[in-house]
């Protein structure tokens, strides 16, 4: 038997150590194909051994739940945006000034939004795209992703209250380039929300379900052959619940400052799966569930400028988010071509960051009381995380 962990340098990562320790156990029971793949590793120098252990470990597979979390978070952001948006109201000459001008409530004016007789139904559409960079820590490699998609929904408002349903689709790429590994995935979302919008205070609750399908391709190195290509299909489901509340406060000069706080919980479950194409080094990966909660505190500064019978409303936003729960992805795996005595091992993926800053800017244009278009850009920024998203949306009242 050969102990692959004996010559590991002090700087070896837990992932490398996990693979080396697993390969060092149960060698008496392995078949010839698996023995031919791993035993020649003993002839490599320590640095080359570490590179092979990284290749075998399947760290990119562990990051699949992170990719699904990012898509669920984008859809949660979208639902929050819908709850915050103001009503499109009929330009009734009998309505208060605020309703006719489609402008924020000013001190001393009545709000048409709180009138119990105001009922509207609207439809909205949105397209979005984004890029995320999660830098690895001392254990893990960098994860890069880009995604795009669209969403739409219907919303009904009665007086101060609103309710809506929404659906969306997104697709993206999720790469651990240093390991020559990539995933392509698509997610389908279905959600709903309830909101309240008073004279100044606003609040809402939202929830969503998602189904994500990812395809993985990664290069696996073996000592006695050319690199192998392992492939896998991964099925994941997720659910999201959240809520937030805030207050719009005029600060003079037509400016409105809105502090907001919220909390969101996202739960992602990935089914177990088997790789193919890299015998005998394919991995069997157990199911995994991650539960992540994050709290948000933001300030949003906006103004509504009358333009040609409608309004132009630009805004700036900034704040902080704090995350807790299963920030790190941890997957249990075993080599499909090994004997049962070799056992399973755990691999860690790039973790989410505990605290990030949030910034954003955008605008809404309402040329009439029936139509709205707008666009925005936002980012989450931390020591290891940079996530940017841009979107365009339109809304029409029936």
N, C-alpha and C positions, 0 to 999 in steps of 0.2 A: 504494500500500500504506500501511496505517496501523499504526504501532508502538504497540500498547496498553500496552507496558511502559514507554514513555518518560516518561509522566507519573505513574507510580506513586509514592506517597509512601514515605518511608524506612521507615514502619511496616508496609508490606505484608508479608504472611506468605508463606512459600515456596509454599503452595498457591495463593495468588492470583497470585504471580509465574509459577508453572508454567502456569496457564491463560492468562494474558496473553501469555506468550512463545509458546505454541502457537498462539493465535489470530493472532499477528503473522506467522506463517510460512505459506508456501504459499497466500497469498490469491489469487494469479493463477490458481490451478487450481480454486477452489471454485465450486460451482454457484450459481444465482441465489437459491435458497431459503436456503442457508447464508449467503450474502453479505447478504441482507436481514435475517438474524437477528443478525449480529455487527457489521456496519459502522456501523449507527446508534449503537453503543456509544460511538463517538468523540465524540458530541454530549453525553454525560453528564459531569457533574463527577466528579472523581477518587473521591470517597466513594461515589457511586452505582455507578461502575464496579467498585469493590472488592466491593460487595454482589452485583453480577451475577456476577463471577468466582467468588465463594463458591458461589453458586447453581448455576453450571455445573459446578463441579469435582467434585461427587459424593463429598464427604468421608464422608457417612453410609454409602456403599457399602463404603468401606474398613473400617468398623468391624464388618462382618459376622463376620469371623474372631474379633474380640474377643468378640462375643456367643456364638459357638460355644465358645470357650475357657472362658467363665464357666460354661456348662452342663456341659462336661466336668469342670471343677474341682469343681462341686457333687457330681457322681456319684463322683469320687475321694474327696471328703470322706466320703461315705456308706459307701464300701467300707472306708475307714480306721476308721470308727466300728464297723462290723461285726467287724473283726479285733480291736479293743480289747475288745469286749463279753465278759463272763464267761459261762461255761457255765451252762445250766439243768440241775441235777442232781437225780436221784431222792433223796428224803428217806429214805434207807436208815438204819435205826438202827445198822447196823454200820459206817457210813461215819464218817470223822473229823468232829469237831465243826464244822470249817469248812464241810463240805459240807452238814450238816444245817441250819446257820444261814444258808447262802447268803451268808456274810460274807467279807471279805478275809482272807487268811492272816495269822495273828498269830505272833509269834516263839514257837517251841517246839511248834507244831502241825503235823501233817501236812496235805498238800494233796490233796484228792480229785481235783483236776484232773490231777494227774500219775499217777494210777493207770492202768495200761495196760488194765484191764478196763472202764473207764468209756467207754461208747459212747452218743452221743445224736444224734438227727436233729431239726432244728427248722426251722420256717418263719417268716419275718419279713416285715412290711409297713411301709411308711413313706410319709407325705405331707409335703411341704415347700413352702415359698414363700420368696421373697427379693427384695431390692431392691438395685441397685448404682448408684452414682454415680461416674463417672470424669470429673473435671474436666479440661478441656483445658489445654494449656500455651500458650506464646507462639505456637504454630503452629496448634493445633487447637481445636475446639469441644467443649463438654461432651457426654458420652454418658450417657444415663439408661436403665436397664433394670429391668424387674420380671418375675419368672418364678415358676412354680409347677409341681408335678408329683407323681408318685408312683413308688414302686419296691417291689420285693419279691424274695425269693429263698429258697433252701433251703440249709441248712448241715448238714454232718456233722462230728462230733467223735469222735476215737478217742484216748483218753488225753490227751496234751499237745498233740495236733495237730488242726487243723480245716481244712476246705475248703468253699468255698461258691460258688454261681453266683447271679447277680443280673441283673435287667432293670429298666429304668426308662423313663419318658416325662416330658418337660417341655415347656412352651410358654411363650413370653415375648414382651414388647414391648421394642424397642430404639430409642430416639429421640434424634435430634439436633435439638432443638426450635428452636434459633436458626436452623437452615437449613430449617425446615418439612419435615423428613424423618423417616420412621419405618420400622421393619421389624417384621414379625411372624414368629416362627419357632417351629418345633417340632423336638425332638431325641429320638431313640430310642437307648437305651443297652443294651449287653450286656456283662457283665463277670464276673470271677471272682477269687477270692482264696485264699491259703494262709496259715495262721497257726500260731504256736507259743505256748503258754501254760504256762510252768513255775511253780515255787513263787513266784517273784517276777518273773523276766524274761519278756518277751513280744516277739514280732516277727511280721512278716508281709510278704507280697508281694501285689500286686494288678495287674490289667490290665483294660482296657475298650476297647470299640469303640463309636463313635457315628456316627450319620447325622443330619445337620441339614438342614432345608429352610427357607429364609427367603424372605419376600416383601417387596419394598421399594417404597415410594411416596415420592416427593420432588417438591417444587415447583421448577421451573426457570424462571428469569426471562430474558426476551429483550427487547431494546430496542423492538421494533416491534409486539409482540403482548401480549395478556394472559398471565399466567403459565401455563406448560405443566405437565402432570403426567406424570412419567416413572415407569414401573413395571418391575420386574424380578423374576425368580425365581432364587434362588441355591441350589445344591446343595453341601453340604460333608460331608466325612467326617473322622473324627478317631480317634486311638488314644492311650491313656494307659497308662503303666507307672509303678509306684512301689513303695516299700517303706519300712518304718519299724521302729523297735525302741525298747524302753523297759524300765523297771524299777519295780516297785511296792515302795515302802519304807515300812513302818510308822513313824510319827513320834510315837506316843504319843496317848493319849486317843481311841483308835479311829480316828484319822486316817491316811490312806495318801497319800503323795506319790509321784507317778509322773512322772519326767522322760522325755521322748520326743524322738527326732530322726527325721527322715525326708526323703526326696527324691522328687519326682514330675516326670515329663516328659510333656507334652501336645503332640501334633503335630496341627495342623488344616490340611486341604487344601481350598481352595475352587476349584471349577471356574470356567472363564471363562464369561461370559454377556453378553447384549445387552439393553439397555433398549428399551422400546417406549413409545409414547404421547406423546413430546415431540419429534417430527421438526421440524427437522433436528438437534436438540441432544441426541438420545439418545447414551448412552455405550456403547462396547464395552469390556469390562473383562477383562483377561487373568487366567489362573489365578494363584493365590497359595498359598504354603505357609508356615506359621509353626510354629516349634519353640521352645517355652518350657519351661524347667526351673526349679523352685523347691525350695529347701531349707527345712525347718521345724524349729524347736526350741521345745518347749513344756513347761510344768509343769502337772500336773493334781492337784488336791487333792480327795479324796473321803472319805466315811465311810459305813458301812453300819449302819443303825439297825433292830434287830429290831422288827417291828410285826405283831401278830396272827398269828404263825406264819410270817410272811414277812419281807421287808426293804424298807426305803426307803433309797435311796442317792443323795444329792445330790452334786454336784461343781461345782467352779470350775476354769477353765483359762485360761492366758495364755501368750503366747510371741511369737515373731517369725518372719517368712518373708522370704526373700531370693530375688529372681527374676533370671534371666539368660537370654539368647537373644534371640529376636525380640520384644522388648517392644513395639515400635511396629509398627502395621499400615501397610504401604506397598503401594499398588495401582498398576499400570500401566494407563492408559486411553487411549482416543482417541475423538474425536467421530465417530459413525457417519455423519453427513451431510457430513463433510469429505473432501477429496481425500487420497490417500495421502501426498502430500508434506507435509501439515500435521503428520504424525508423532504419536507418543504422548507422554504426560506422566505424571508420578508424583504421586499425592496421598497425604498422610500422615493417618492417623487417630489418635484419642486413644490415647496409649501406656499400657501397664500401668506401675504404679509399681515401682521397684526393690526397696524394702523397706517392709513393712507390719507393724503389730502385729496380733496375733490374740488375741481374748478370747472366752470362752464360759462358759455355765452351763447346768445341766440336772439331770435326775433320772431314776432308774429305779426302778420299783416292781415287786417280785416277790411277789405275794400267795400263790403256791404254787411248787412245784418244776417246774411245767409252763408257767407263763405269766409274761410280763413286759410292762409298758407303760412308756412314758417320753416325755419331751419335752425339747427343748433349744433354745437360742438362741445364735447365734455371730455374730461380726463380724470383718471385716478392716478396719483403719483406717490410713490414711496421709495424707500431705499433700494428695494429690489423689484418693484412692480411699476410698470407704466402701461396704462390701459387708456386708449383714446377711441372715441366713437363720434361719428358725424351722422346726422339724420336730416331728412326733409319730410314734411308732413302737410296734409291738406284735410280740411273738414268742411262739410256742407250740411246746412240745416234744412230739413224737409219742411 
